[in-house]
Every structure is written in structure tokens, then in C-alpha cells.
Amino acid sequence: MPRVQAVAAASPSERVASVPDVCALSGRHALNLGLALVVFAFVPGALLGLPLFGDGAYYFFKVALDGVPLVPNLRVGAVLPQIPALAASWLIEDARLLRHIFSFAYGGLPAASLLLCWLVARKRAPELVLLPLLFMVANQINFSAVSELLVSLYLAWPFVLLAALAPHRRPTWMYGAALAPLLLVLHPLNFALAGLLSLVAVSREGTGGPSRRIWVRLALAFGVSALLRLVWTLIGANDYERSVTEPDSVARYLLPDTLSQGVLLTWVVVLALLVALRLVVGEGRRGGVERLLWPGFLLLPIVGILVAADILAGEGIKLKAALTFPIALLLMGLAVAIAGRPSAVADARGIRLLGRLVLVGALTVTLIATAKSAAWWTATRGLMNATASAETTCLPFGPEEPYALQWPWMAIIDDWATPMNALVFRAPWAIPLLLPGEGCRRLEQTGQARLSTWIRRPAAQLEATFGPLRSIGSP
């Protein structure tokens, strides 16, 4: 019997039952498309070397040139994402290929974190994936790929959902046992994150069964990690870390640089609260929250376009606005608090709504990530042209030099790490070194390239790693 006739011949109840299957399928397609968008949003940036923005250039420089990882400020955990590039550096000498390995290792961290969250939540409480997705939206205002604070959050999100949704599973316990000591050696502010995870573990003690004792131990492990990290932060912080706490630096460290970024962070918090509210209110009032939730999510891409426009104009570009850290802690707390509620999206209608929300959030991530990649591509091409076209053996670098880097859209590359990026993003023929201050004079006298006040290397070593240089007689 043809499909149309079969549906017409079915009873009314059978016809009603057949509709949700189609809706659920479309909702899950939207979910899958949204998650795929998030993953591929990071691919252009990794291909173009965006993780080498700012501090990332020095991290890569150490791996490529010296064959050793960078351990900034005794943050030993920072070595983990460098391992793929470090291992490759012992086997290959192609700096460009090594750059891709380094970039994909760091660029893949947030995408891998979100995918792990989805694998944990998809059968138990799929709606909870909205909270790490909203964090990822907020995190797009940050440009640092190598920040140990952000790496800590990427690692913590899967554990939060595992603890909330699978407290009796062995992988959950193993993940927590590995994460607790790692947080101690990643970032000074991790005392707050470890403290929150200790509270999460305490909340899991009441789940009963033989796992109670394990959760007591995990709560103790995270609590000890939080206490030790707090003591270390208070008495062991170095000059750089203490400078961030000075009154004139706190606001600059915490807050975003543009109004559009501030609006984005605020709206992410509002949407997270709406998501939580939708899951805790009764069935009768849930529809009212949904009428706010869907149009609220639709505003995200609009704000994302404004953020992207600022980035392309050279505005709001900074390593990180640390305000995303307390926002992440808030969203993690919400995830645990609402995880025990009955699923509000188990039916086809709920899955369809969830798919749309995930797709809109993923679109926002893609918009901003694409703008960051486009800005970086423009800037690295400009840097390449500045060095390739200079008719000198050494090019001075300063607040107004080279002139080609002074345009607003070049702001993303014009910082202390520019001399290192000039070596990485370069023309294939011989180029001059780009050196700050008295670097060109010292290069001529000593053959040493001073890329910053604390980074000095023989020009011959730089040439052997990154390609021919005019400063040592290359044609």
C-alpha cells in the first residue's frame, strides 16, 4: 500500500503517534548539524595558526626551536596540550607542519570538550549540553588558545556532567581522580574551580550505594587541591601574577573591551538561567519559559555579528577576559543543580526545540570564530608582506614600526610576539629579521637575535628552523 494511503487508513491515534517520529528526526538532525558546526568552526583557525596569537607564539617557538615544552610560571599541567607538537618536533623538521600539529592540538580542545559533554548527556539529559555550549559562546571573546585557565575549564566540563549524570560509573571516578591534582598545577585561580568540584563531589555522596565512599574521597581530593592552590596563589605568586591583582589591572583583566562583548556575556547568563528555569518549573508553566527561550536564543547570532564586526575592525582583541571564568562556574553549578530533574526534552517536541537551540548557539560560535580566523589571516598576510618587501637585513619593530602593521585590522598581530610570528608566517625566500628596540644593532654586532627582552637566539639557529634570513648572508 502506498505510504499516503497507509497513513490515511490508520486510526487517528496511530496518525498522531507517527508525527513525533518525524519531528524527533528533524530535531536530532539539527542537533547533529549544530555539533558538527562547532567542531568545524575551529578548523579554519587551526589551519591558519590562530592558536599562535599572543602567548601561543612563544609556546610554539619553544617547541619548534628548542624541542622542549614551555612551562609558564611553574604551571606544569600546561605541558599536556604541547605533547603532540613536542613529539612531532623530534621526528620532523618542517616548521609549517609542526605549526599545524600545534594549532590543531590546542584548537581541538574546546571542540573535544563539548563533544564529550554531548556523549555524556545525550541519553540521560540531552538538554544539559546547552550549558557547556553557552559557555563556548561566551568564550569566543577570548583569543588565547594556550591559557591554562581556559584549558582547566575545557577539562572540567565533561567531569561536571559525568558527576551529575553518571555518578556510579567507574570512568567518572577515574576522570575525577586524574583531574583533581591536574588543576593544582594549571592556573592560580583554579582554587575556585577545584572548590566547586569538591562541592559537586559532596553532592554526589548522597547518591547511595558503594560509590558513596569514592565520592567522599574525590571531595577530599578536590578540596585539598583547592586549599593547596589557594595557599600557593597567595604566597607563591610571581611578579606577573601579582601585577594582575593591582587595582588598575583588575578591571582590565576581568572585563571585555567592547560593549558588544559585554552584551554577549550578559545574554549568555540570561539564557543559562532560562534553560535552568525551563527544567525546574512544572509542566503547566514550561510553555511560558519556552516562549522566552527560543526568541532569546535567536538574539545570540545578532549579538555575535556585532562582536564579529568589532573583531574585524581591530576592537576587543585580548588574550582573555577572565569574567568568562566565574560565568563558567555559574553554568557548571546550574548543570549539577538541575541534572536530577526529569528530562523536559524527552518527547519529540522537546528534541525539536533542543535541536534548534543547539543549532543557533553553534551558529553564533561559528560566526565569531570565523571572524577571528579572517582577522588573523589578514594580519598574518600583512606581516608576511611587511617582511618580504623590506629591502634590509633587519627590520626594526616598535610602536609605529613597521608602518604596515599600524592599521586597525592589524591589531590582532601587532604585539610583543610579532617578531616570532614574523618567522613563522613568512615568505619562502630570504627575509629580514623583525627585532624590537636595539635588536638590529645587536644582531649586527653579535649575531644574536633578541626577539624580546628575555628571548635571545643565534640567527643561524633561527635560519635552520624557520628558513633563510638576509641577516646572515642568505641571498
Protein Blocks (a to p, Z undefined) as FASTA:
>chain_A
ZZklmmmmpcfklmmmmmmmmmmmmmmmmmmmmmmmmmmmmmmmmmnommmgojlmmmmm
mmmmnopacdehhiaklmmmmmmmmmmmmmpccfklmmmmmmmmmmmmmmmmmmmmmmmm
mmmommlmmmmmmmmmmmmmpcbfklmklmmmmmmmmmmmmmmmmmmbfklmmmmmmmmm
mmmmmbfklmmmmmmmmmmmmmmmmngpjklmmmmmmmmmmmmmmmmmmmmmmmmccfkl
mmmmpmklmmmmmpcfbfklmmmmmmmmmmmmmmmmmmmmcfklmmmmmmmmmmmmmmmm
mmmmmmmmmmmnopaiafbdcklmmmmmmmmmmmmmmmmpccfklpmklmmmmmmmmmmm
mmmmmmmmmmmmmmmmmmmmmmmmmmmmpccfbdcddfkbcfklmpfklmmmmcfklmmm
mmmmccfbdcddddehjlmmmmmmnopacfbfklccdfklmmmmnopcfklopZZ
